[in-house]
Amino acid sequence: MVSISLCMIVKNEEQVIARCLDSLAPIMDEIIIADTGSVDATKEIARRYTDKIYDFAWTGSFADARNFVASKATKEYIYTADADEFLDSSNQEKLKQLKSILLPEIEIVQMLYCTKGVNNTVYNFEKEYRPKLYRRLRQFVWIDPIHETLRTDPLVFDSQIEIQHCPVGNHAQRDLQALLEAGRKERLSQKLHHMYAMELYRSGEKKDFIEAVPVFEKTLKEAGRSMDEIKEALCVLARAYRLQGEIAGFFGVALKDAVSTSCAEICCELGKYYEAEGNLSEAAIWYQNAATETESILDIRTSQDIPRSGLQRCGVEKME
């Protein structure tokens, strides 16, 4: 049976941390928690489960905090958890079974992260695989009978363990601020670029879109950006320009999107523009395109609920 260190970073999680630890503590061999500045009872609750609690001065980087808490682990595997997630009884049993049979060559175990729509802030899927358990010290193995080489790709196992993600509050503003600061400082990776655009479309307010304009305008000027990243930038800029009343900029990015395969996000922005202008027949055309002719790239609602509601407001009761 393998040994597991539970590693968490927390801040002001008094409402949910006990639920999380109650579900995981019986399975873990040690629990390590890095607190990034709680002012509630989070640490007091955590002390019921472990004495390995560290204060970590927030750097603006979740990766820094994850690396710090992982550096304190001593067991074979590290299980990463957020305070607003937990395992129900059936999935606790699955994790116990996995712990007893896990093959030593497995380096990463993915689990299904389950977020109900009512709790969702950014993800377009209610279930998605995420790496949750990984070997603390990687074992390198020689492979191939001739011209032998080291295996560098990790061996990943997709388990059927389902983690329930049930946040009490919305962390969108915290995440948006961190993404904005990262985008101001340096070129965003393709992953963070996508996450920033998705977070804006799922949870961003007018000020968030306006603050993001320089970051995504920079995307259009940077060499080596993929077409996916360019289209993400066009979607964010279309919303920001429309909200600011920058009509020339708005239609400029909308036309750039039309050069390639149009996306539902831009169609919805055009629908909202024409609806605000009182041109309901033109707005209905764009809402129809969003609902039936295009696909979403950031927010699945832009090809479902949003255009359907728009069509109803425009007096179109039924889509063809």
N, C-alpha and C positions, 0 to 999 in steps of 0.2 A: 504494500500500500504506500502511495506517495504521500509526502507531507506538503502542506499548503500554508502559505502566509497570506492573510487577507490584508490588502493595502488600500487605504481610503484617504482622500483629501476632503475636508469638510469645512463648512462655514455656516453658522446659524441654521442648523438642521434639527433643532430640538423636536420638531413636530413629526419627523420621520425616521430618525436614526435608530431608535429602539426597534422599530419594525424591521429594519434592514438587519441589524445585528442579531435579533432574535432568530431570524431565519438562517443566518450563516454561521454564527458562533459555534454551534454544536459540531460543525463539519471541519472547522479550521483548526490548525495546530498553533497558530499565533495570529494576533490581530494588531495591526500597526496603523495608527491614525495620525495624519498631519492636519492640524487645524490652522487655517489661514486668517484667523481674526474674529472668531465667534464672540458675540457679546450677549448671547443667550445661554441656555443650559446645555448646549451641545456637549461640551467637554465633561460636565458632571455626569451626564447620561452615559457617555462613552466609558467612563471609569468603572462602570458596573461590569464591563466586559473585558477590559484590558488596562494595564498600567503603562503600555507603550504608546503614549500620546505625546506628540511633539508640536511645538509652535513653529510655524513656518511663515516667515515674512513674505507676503505676496509680492511677486515680481512682475505680475501681468501675464505670466505664462503658465498654463495648466501643465505643460510638459515639464517645466522646472519642478513643480510640486510633485508630479507623478514620479519623476526620477529621484527626488529626495526621499519620499516615503519608501520607494522600492529599495533604495540603498540600505534601509534599516532591516530588510527582510533577511531571514536566515534559512528558510525551508527550501525544499526542492522547486516548488512551483509558487507563483504569485497569482492570486486572484484579485482583480481590480473591481471595485464596486463603488457606486455613488450612493449617497444616503437615501435617495428617493426611489431606490429599487429594492426588490426582495424576491425570495423564492417561496412559492406556495409549497404545501406539504409533499405533493407528488414530485415536484422538481427538486426538492431537498433530497428525496430518496434517489432520484436519478444522479444527482451530484455525488452522493455517498457511494453509489455503485461505480460511477466513473472513477472516483478516487481509489477504489479497491482494485480496479482492473486496468488502469491507464498504463499503456505500454511506454517504456522508457524512451523510445525514439520519438514519441509525439512531443513537439516543442510548443505548439500553440493549440488551444482548444477554443473553438468558436461556439457561442451560444446564441439562441434566438432572443433578441431584445424586443420586448412587446410593449408598445405604447398605444393606448387607446386614443381615438381621435380627440376626445375631450381634453386629454392631457398633452396633446401634440403641439409643439411649437415650431418645428422646422421639418421633421421628416415626413416624406410622402408615403411611407409604408408603416403599417401597424406591426409588422414583424420583419426583422432583418438580422442577418448574422453579424455578430461583432466578436472580435477576439477578447476573451475575458480571463482566460487562464493560460499562463505561459511559464516555461521553464526559466528559473532565475539565472542559472549559469548554462549557457549553451554548450552542447556537446558537438564537437566537429568530428565527422566521420569520413574516412577515405572510401571512395567508391570507384567503380570500373576496374575490370580485371587487368587492363593494360592502358597505358597513358593515364594512370590513376590520377584522380583529382579530389579535392575536398568538396563535400556537399555543402553548398552555401545557402540553398533555399530551405527555409524551415518546413518541417512536416506539420501540416495543419489538419486537425480533425474537426469536422462539423458535427457537433453533438445535437441532440434533440432536447436539451435542457432549455426551458423557457423562463426568462427573467422578466418579472413584472416591473414595469417602469411607471410609477404613479406619483409624479411630482405634485406637491401641494401648491406651490407658487410657480410663477413664470420667471425663468432666468434669462429671458430673451434680452433684456436691456443690458445685463451684465455681459452676455456673450457678444452682443453687438458692439459694445464699447471696446472690448478686448480685440475684436476683429478690426474695428476702425483704427485702433492704435497700431496694430500690426501692419495694416495696409499703408498707413502713413510713414512708417519707418522703413519698410522694405518691400520688395516684390513678393506678393502673396503666392504661395504654392498653388498648384492647380486644385488641390483638395480644399484649401482654405478659401480660395477664390469662389469655388462652388458653394461652400458652406455659408460664406458671407452673403452671397446673393440669395440663397435659399432662406436664410434667417430673415433677411430684409423682407422678402415677399411673404413669409409666413407671419412675421411679428413686428415688422418695422413700422414706425410712425413717420409722419412727414419730415420731422427734423432728422431722423435717422437716414432717410433717403438723401436729403440735402447734404448732410455731412459726408455721405459716401461718394458724392459726385467726383471729387478729385481722384479718389482711389480708382474708380471705374473708368474715368476719362483717361487715366494713365494706362489702363489695360489696352485701350485702342491704339496707343502709341508704342507700346513695348514690343520688341522683336521676339519672335518665337512663341507668341500666344496662340493657342489652338482655336479652331473655329468655335468649339463649345464655350471657351472662355470669352471670346468676343461676343457671342450671342448672349451670354449671361450679363455682360457689361451693358449691352444694348437694352436689355430688359430693365435693368436697374436705372439706367439713365432715362429711359422713356418715362418711367414712373416719376422720377425726380423732376424732370423738365416739365411734365404735365402739371405736377403739383405746384411748381414755381411759376407756371404761366409762361415758360420759355417755349413758345410755339415753334419757332424755327428749329431750335434744338430738338424738340420733340419729334417733329416730322422728319428731321434729318436722320435720327437713329431708327425711326420706324421704317424709312425707305432702305436703310442699310440692311435691316433684318429681312426685308422683302427680296433682296438680292439672292439670298439662300432660301432654304425651306422656312417659311414663316412659323413662328411658335405661338401657342395660345396666349402667352403672357402679353405679347405685343398686340395681338388682336383684341384682348380685353382692354388694354390701355386706349386703343383707338375707339373702342365702343364707349368707354367712359368719357373720352373727350367729346365725341359727337353727342352723347346723351346730355352732357353738361351744356352744350351749345343749343340744345333743343331740337337737334336734327335726329329724331328718333328712328326714321327709316334707315339712315346711314348707320346709326349706332347698332341697329338690329342686324345689319349685314355683318358687322365685325363680331358681334356676339355669336352669331350663327357660325361664322368661321372658327371661332375659338372652340365652340362646342362640338362641331362635327367635322371640320376640315383640317385641324392642326392638333399638335400634341404639346403638352406642358413640358418644360425643361426645368422649372424651379418649384412650382407649386401646382400640384395636381388639381387643385380647386379651380384653376383658370381654364380647365377644359371640362369642368363639371358644374358645380354649384354657382360659381360667379357668372358665367355667361347665361345660364338658365334663368337666374334671377334678373339679369339685365334684359333678357328677351321678354320676360313678364312685365317689367316696368315699361318696355317699349310697346306693349300691347300685342306681343306675339305669344299666343297661348300654347301653341304646339309647334315643335320643330319637325321638319321633314326628316 
